C-alpha cells in the first residue's frame, strides 16, 4: 500500500506484541452495530494516473484570459523565490511550533512576519495570521466587543460586500447589532458614519481603498471614535499600503487586511492570509497565535508562542477565539515576498498598478457614454458607469478573451450598469488599448 | 540568529522593482499618501533565500524527524500532491470568475474538484452533503455549531446549551461559545463518556453534543449508540469532531453511527501538510436534516454535466468564507484519496491503530498508562512516576528532541496529569517506532540515575530550554 511501510511479517510481529491474532481484532472496541456497512470508494491509482488526471482537470480551467478582475483579490506577479522558500519541507511539514526549541525556524519567521506587518501597516502589534481578510475583520470586531462590552457595530457600506456577508453570518447567534451605513456611488459617507457613532457603539469598520477603489483619510472619524471610546477598525490593501497614508497615521485601533496580494496566488479562493494588527492597549484581546522573543537557559535569544492564556486550549469557552491552525505558511510566503520586493519594490509595484489604472480610466472614459462612477481619488481600482448592463458586457468580452472587471450590480442595488475594474503590473497599456476598443465597439453596437 | 531586518543595507536594491512610465506619485493626493517609506528590509534575493534556508534548518518537520504529536496526525505528505496543487491551471484562477457571465466555463476543472471531493467525503463518512469552505478544524467546528443553531431556530426549538465532554478537543468549547451556546462539560468515566453523566445534564435546552471519537485519550466511545439515542430523544444533534478520523477510516461511518454533523481535518487524515500551523482545511458534512442550512455557495452539476455555483438556498447560514475554502489544500486531499482508494484508506486506519498499540504495549512497563487497554490511533501516557523524581512530562518531551524526535503532545488532554499523547500514524516504519521506543526508554532509565540531566534538556537543539515566562512578561512581539 502506498506510504504504509509495514511488511506482513512486521504486522505479525507487532500483533504478537499486542497479543492479537489478526488485524481485524484491532477494532474490537467498535461495536458490531456501529461497523461500516459499506465503504463505497473507487480503487486506488498510481501516482502517474492520479497526476495526469488532475492535470487534465487543470486544462479545463482557462488561465489565458486578460483579466481586470480584482474586487479585493489581485493577480500580482509572484517572484519565483517566494514559493521556493516555502517549499522547504522543514517549513511545510512542521506543525504549530509547540516545541519551540525544535521550531525556531518557523517561530523566527513568524516573528519577522509580525514585525513586517507592523511596519507596513504602521501599527504596534501583529498576530501570526488568521484565515483570511474576512475572518480578520470578524475577529477585530469581536476584539472591540470584548474590549468595550458594547454590542453595536457601525459598518461602512463600502466595506467589501463579501465581508459584509461574512460578518452577518458570523454574528447571527451573538446578539450584536450590525448597522450598515448605505452608500451610493461609492462616494464617502463620512457624515452619515459620524452621526451614527454614539456611546453604545463597540466599533466602526471601514475599508481603504474601499470596495470601489476610492481612497480616503479616516483620521477625523477615528478621532471621533477615540472621543467616544469606540474601537476603530480599518481593512486595507497591504501592497498599496506602501504608498498610502497608514492606519497608524490615521489613528486606527485595529488594522486588518487580506494578505493575498503579498505574493500568494489567487488559487481559486485560498489559501489566503488574514493579517491582524492592533494598537498596544488591545493586545490582550488579540486572537490566535502570537510569537514573542525570549532567551534560553544560557541567555541566547530565541522565540516562543506567547500570551497563550488568551487561547482556546487553555481558556476553553472563555478564549478570545477558537482559532488553532491558522495560515502560517501563507504568512511565511507573504514575508518572503515583502523581503524580496523590499520597500522600494513594494512601492514601485503599487505605483505601477496605480499608474495603469489611471491610464485605463482615461482610455475607457474616452468611450462615449462611459464615465467614472465618482471623482474621488482612487488607487489601482475604479468604478465605471456604462451605457449598458455590466454583467452582459462581461459575458460578451469573456468570449473575446477579456475579463473587464466585476459587475457591481452583483452586490449593489441600482448599479447594474457599473463595472469595477482593477489593474495589476501584469496588465500592459496595449491590453488596455484593446479592451477600450472592444468596449467602444460594443457601445456603438458594432 | 540575525533577523532579516538585521541583514538590511541602506541603498541595496531589490531585483523586483517595477518601472513606471510617468511620475506616478501625482495620482495620489499628498494628504492621502504615506509620508515615510515603510522600514522593511533592503536585501538582495540571495540574502533572502539564504536567510530562510538557514531558518528552515532550525526546524523539525515530518520530512526530517519522527513527529508523534498526538491528535495532530503528522503523517507523511506525499510529494506528488504538492506538484498537483502547483499546476497553473488552478493557482492562476480568480475566485470570482465563476460568478461572471460566461466565465464559469473557464473554471470547470476547479468546480469539478470541489464537487467530486464533496462526494468522496460523503462516502468516507456516511454523510449526505458537504461544504469545503471551513479553512481549519476549528473553523469547521464553528460552522457545524452554527448549522446546529440554524436547525433548531428553524424548528422553533429553544436550545441554549451544547454538551462538550472533558475529553474533547480544546477548540470544541470555544467554538460552541462563539456559536452562542453555553457549554455543559460532562466528565468522562474510565476514559470514555458515561451515558449517566449525559442523562444528568440532559434536558430540553440541550442543542446537542460535540464528540471526538475516538476521543483525545485514543479510546473508542463504546457507549456511542446509547448517547446517540439520548441526544436525539430531546431533538438534540450529534457533532462528530473528525480530528481522529484516521483511526476509523472505513471501519465506522459517522453518518451511519448516528452523527448529524461532521468536520474533518484534511491536513490530518488526508495527508496535506501542516505548514508550520496552517493552512489547513476543515470541511463539514451533514445529513439530510441539516443540508438546507449549509453555507453558500454550493457547487451543483447540471444535466449537461456542467458545474456551476448555486446561491439560492433560503435557509442557508450564509457566508462563512469569502469563497470556496482553502482550495489549494482541497486539491491535495483530493489527489490523496484518489491515490489511496478504498483499499488504501482501509489500510490507513488498520496500520495507524496497529502502530499505536504496538508503541503502547512496548512502553507500558516504562511509563504509566492510565487507560491501558486497546487504543485506537493514539494513546496517552503519564509521567506521574517520573514527576516524583522531579522530571515532568515537559522534560521528557525536551529530552526526546535531543534524540532527534519531535515530542508527543504534552499536557493535553487536561484530564490526565503529566500526560504525553502519542500518535505514530501509519506512515512510520517499525524501525522508526523501535528507535523511538529505545530512545524513550533510555530517557526513562536516566530519569532514575540522573534526573537533573534530563531536566537540562534539550542540549542539541539550536537553543536550549526557552523562558516562556520572560516572553509573556517582556512582550517583545516584533522588531
Interface residues (C-beta under 8 A of the other chain):
Chain A: X1 X2 X3 X4 X5 X6 X10 X11 X13 X14 X15 X17 X18 X19 X23 X26 X27 X28 X29 X30 X31 X33 X34 X35 X36 X37 X38 X39 X40 X41 X42 X43 X44 X45 X46 X47 X50 X51 X53 X54 X55 X56 X57 X58 X59 X60 X61 X62 X63 X65 X67 X69 X71 X72 X73 X75 X79 X81 X83 X84 X85 X87 X88 X89 X90 X91 X92 X93 X94 X95 X96 X97 X98 X99 X100 X101 X102 X103 X104 X105 X106 X108 X109 X110 X111 X112 X114 X115 X116 X118 X119 X120 X122 X124 X125 X126 X128 X129 X131 X132 X133 X134 X135 X162 X163 X165 X166 X168 X169 X170 X172 X173 X174 X175 X215 X216 X217 X241 X242 X243 X244 X245 X246 X249 X265 X266 X267 X268 X269 X270 X271 X272 X283 X289 X290 X291 X292 X293 X294 X295 X296 X297 X298 X300 X301 X302 X303 X304 X306 X307 X309 X312 X313 X314 X315 X316 X317 X318 X319 X321 X322 X323 X324 X325 X326 X327 X328 X329 X330 X332 X335 X336 X338 X339 X340 X341 X342 X343 X344 X345 X346 X347 X348 X349 X351 X352 X354 X355 X358 X377 X379 X391 X392 X394 X395 X398 X399 X403 X406 X407 X410 X425
Chain B: X1 X3 X4 X5 X12 X13 X14 X15 X16 X17 X18 X19 X20 X21 X22 X24 X25 X27 X28 X29 X31 X32 X33 X34 X35 X37 X38 X39 X40 X41 X42 X43 X45 X48 X49 X51 X52 X53 X55 X56 X57 X58 X59 X60 X61 X62 X63 X64 X65 X67 X69 X72 X74 X75 X76 X77 X78 X80 X82 X83 X84 X86 X87 X88 X89 X90 X91 X92 X93 X94 X95 X96 X97 X99 X100 X101 X102 X103 X105 X106 X107 X108 X109 X110 X112 X113 X120 X123 X124 X126 X135 X136 X137 X138 X139 X141 X142 X146 X149 X150 X170 X171 X173 X174 X175 X176 X177 X178 X179 X180 X181 X183 X219 X220 X222 X224 X225 X248 X250 X251 X252 X253 X256 X257 X267 X271 X273 X274 X275 X276 X277 X278 X279 X280 X295 X317 X318 X319 X320 X321 X322 X323 X324 X325 X326 X327 X328 X329 X331 X334 X335 X337 X338 X339 X340 X341 X342 X343 X344 X345 X346 X347 X348 X350 X351 X353 X354 X355 X357 X358 X361 X362 X374 X376 X397 X398 X401 X406 X407 X409 X410 X412 X426 X427 X428 X429 X430 X456 X458 X461 X462 X463 X464 X465 X466 X467 X468 X470 X471 X472 X474 X475 X476 X477 X478 X479
